[in-house]
Amino acid sequence: MFDIVSVGHLTIDSIFLPDRDTPFVVLGGSVAYSSFAARRLDATVSVVSKVGGDFPKAYMWWLRQEGIDLSNTIMVENAKTTRFELKYNSNLSSRKLRLKCKAPPIMIEDLPQSFQAKAVHIAPVAGEIPYNLVEELEKHCDILSLDPQGLVRNFDENGNVVYGSLTDKRVLELIDVYKSSSEEIKAATSISNLNSAIKAVHDYGVKIVIVTSGMKGVILSQENSILNIPAYKSEKIVDPTGAGDVFIGGFLAEYIHGKNSLWCACVGSAAASIAIESRGPTSFGDKREIYRRADVLYEKEIKR
């Protein structure tokens, strides 16, 4: 029994920031960022993933040192790890994403024969999770969470991302918690109006819909109520990569314990505000600091 099992490709990312002429290469993937954040909040975490023989052993060591279970992360020696190139603009408000290579998909037979989790977070980055795998995962958890970014990304011949609709929307019928950016939810639903897109996701039976908007904060929609939760103002913004993934890691780590969703969202925002203050998935603060920042946001929301 784990608190959270995250499913998706671990990646190797080359990140170009405006203050550097050359990229820095770092461990990436939604499952990495979300798992690091959840561990900071003392959740027990496992990652189901598939990497190539080029995946650095140092990354494996790093993940294990953080207390993340990798017993169901498969290394395919003759394959390549999924790799992305990320180029940010001068004020870090947008980026260009390019897929350089892709690991094999994760299949039902890659799952452990028996496991149970309070929450399973499905976090594909490049279409590596088929629908039948989601169906199977739904049987092994109390809460099923989805970030569909890797299901709405299409790639041209150069690996550049082109967003498309969610090809198999049946996946939404299985989900309890949905999280994506505003661009991704519009692509997933093929609806350009944000509020209408949120409603469309709810119409599939999704209880909680979360839309991230960078430094504008997040939209939390549930039970016919929509809350706009501001981002915690970070001391500095160094690298926004993975902020949404850190958010959902923090959110789920609290949500599995029955905390109210507003508090969970404040914790997610607080964790994300720490993560973006350094390069790559290297700094997530400690539990005390995450909760301190979450308290600031929560008090503001309660008093509104």
N, C-alpha and C positions, 0 to 999 in steps of 0.2 A: 504494500500500500504506500503510494506516494501522495504528497499533497498536490503536486502539479507535474504532469507529464507534457512536455512540449515536443511537437512533431514537425519536422521540416529540415531542410538542408543547413548544416553548418557551412560557412563559406570562408573564402579568403578574399578580403576586400583591399583594393588599392584606392585610397582616399586622397583626392587633390583638394587642399584647402587654399584659400586666397593668399595666405601669408607664406606659401611654400611653392617652389618651382618644381619640386619632385614629390611624388605621392609617398605616403607612409602606408605600409602593408600590415594588415592586422586581422585577427580573427573577426569574423562577421556572421551574419545570419540572424534572423529574428529570434530563433530559439536560443541563441547565445545571450543576446541582450536581455530578453525576458527572464531567462533562467538566472542570470547574475542578479537581477533586481529582486526576484523572488527569494533567492538565498539570503540576501541582505536582511530580509524580513523573516528569516528563520524557517521558511518553507522547505520541505524535503522535495527535491526536484530530480527528475530524470529526463534525458533527451533521447528521443528516437530519431535517428538521422542516418545518412549514408554519405560517406566521403571517399575520395580517391586515395591512391597510394602516395600522392604528393602532399597530403594533409600533415602539417608539421607535428611531430611528436610533442613539441613544446606546448602547442595549443591543447593537446589532450591532457598533458600534465597540469596546465593552468586550470582547465575546467574541473579536473578532479580535486585540485587543491582548494577550489572554491566549494567543494562538497557536492558537486553535480554528478549524478550517476550516469555513466556512459556505457553501461553493460549492453544497451540496445542501440548503440551507435556502431554501424558496420563500416569497416574499411574495405573497399574493393581495390585491390592492389593495382590492377591493370586499367583503372579508370582515373579520371581527373576529378578533383574537387570543384564544386561550383565556385566560380570566381566572378566578381563584379568590379567594375571601375566606376567610381563616383567622383564627379567634378562639380564643386560648388561655385556659385557666383560670388561676387565681391562682398556681399553682406550676408551670406549664408542663408538667404531666404528661399533659394531654389537650387536644384542640382540636375545634372544629366547623368543618367544611369546606363551603363553598358554591360551586357553579359559577355564574358570572355570565354567561359566554358561551363559545362553543366555535368553534374554527377548523375548517376542512374536514379530513377524514381524509387520512392519508398513503397513497398508492396505489403500486402497483408501478411505474407510469409515472413516478412522482416520483423513482425511484432513478436514479443515474448508470448509463449503459449498461455500464460495466465498472468494478468496484472490488474490492479485496480488503482484508481486515482480519484481524489476528490474533484479535480478538474483536469481535463485534457485541453491543451491549447494547440490548435492547428494553425501552423504558421509557415505555409509554403512561400518560397521566394521566386521559383521559376517553374511552376506547374508540376512539381514533383509528387503531389499527393492526389491520387485518383479518388473518385466518389466512393467506390466500394471500401476503401480504407477508412474514410470518414464514417461510413455506416458501421464498420467493425469497431472503431474507437468509441463510438457512442454507447456501446454495450459495456464499456469498462470504466465509466466515470459517472459522477453525479452531475457535473457541470461540463458542458462542451462549449468551448470558446473558439472563435474563428477570426483570423486576420486574413482576408482574401487576396492580399496584394499579389501573391504569386499565381493566383488563379485568373487575374484580370490583366496580367502582363503578357503581351505578345512581343516578339523580338524580330527585328528585320535582319537582313543578311549580314549586317555589321554588329548585331547584338544590341542595337539601340531599342529602348522600350517604347512600345506603342500600346496604349491601353485599349482593351476591348471589354465587352460585356462578360458577365459570369456565364460560361457556356452551359453549365449544369446547375440551375438554380435550385434543384432539389436539395442541395447541400444545406441551404438556409432552413429547411424544414427540420433539420436535426440539431440546430444550434440554439443555445441559451443566451450566449453573450457574443455580440458582433462588435469588432473594432476595426476601423480603417480611417484613412484620410478622407477629406471631402471629395477630392478628385477620384479616389478609388470607389467610394460608394456610388457616385454618379455613374462611373463606368460599369460597376457591377450590376446596377439596376437599369441602365440605359435611360435614366431620368436626370435631366439637367437641373431641376429645382431641388435644392438640398432637402428641404422639409418633406417634399413628396418622396424623395429617395429614402429618407429615414422611415417614413410611413410604410413604404413598399417592403422594406426589410421586416418591419414589425408584422406585416400582414402574413408573412410566412410562419409566424409563431415565435419569433425571436423576442425574448423578454427584455433584454437590455441592448440598446444600440449606442455605441460610442463613436463619435467622429472627432478626430484630432485635427487641429489647425495651427500647429507650430506654436509660436509665441502668442497667438490669440487665445490659446487655451483649448478646451475640449467641450463638445456638446454631449450631454448625458441624457438619453431619452428612455423613458420607461413609464408604463402604466399611464399613458396619455399626458405625461408631464415632461417638459424639456427644460433642463438646467444648463446654463452657460457657465462653465467653471474656468476662471482665469488661470493662466500659467503662473507659476511662482517665478518672480523675477530673479533670475540667476545673477551671481556676481559677475560672470562673464560668459560669453558663448564662444566656445572654441570649436566644437564639432557636434552638430545636431544629429549625426547618424544614429539611428536606433532609438531616438527619443520615444516614439510611439510604442516600440517594443518594450522599453523599460516601463512605460506607463502601464501596459497591460500586465506585465509581470508583477508590479506593485499592486495593481487593482485586484488581481486574482488571489494574491497571497493574503489579502484581507477578506475578500469576498467568500472564500471557502470556509471562513470562521463565522459566517453569518453577520458580518458587519454591514451597516446600511451602505447603499451604493454611492451616496454622496461622499461619505468618509473614504470609501475605497478609491473613488476618483481623485480625491484630494491627496491621498497617499501616492497614487500613480503619478500625479502631476509633480509632487514633491520629489519623488525618485528621479523623474525625467530631468528636473531642473538641476540635479546634481550631476547626472551623467553627461550633460552637454558642456560641462565646465572643463572637460579634458578630452584628449584625443582617443578615439576608439572606445572599446568597452573596458576602460582601465580604472574608472573611478565611479563608485556608486554610493559613496558615503557610508555611514553606519545607520543602524536602525534608529538611534536616538535623533540624529539630524533629520532623517526622513520624516519622522513623526513630528519634530518641531516645525518643519516647514508645512507639513500637512495640517497641523493645528492652526497655523496662520490662515491658510486658505479656508479651512472649515469654519472658523469663527467669522470670517468675512461673509461666507455664504449663509450662515445661520442668521446673521444680523440683517441681511438684505430684505 
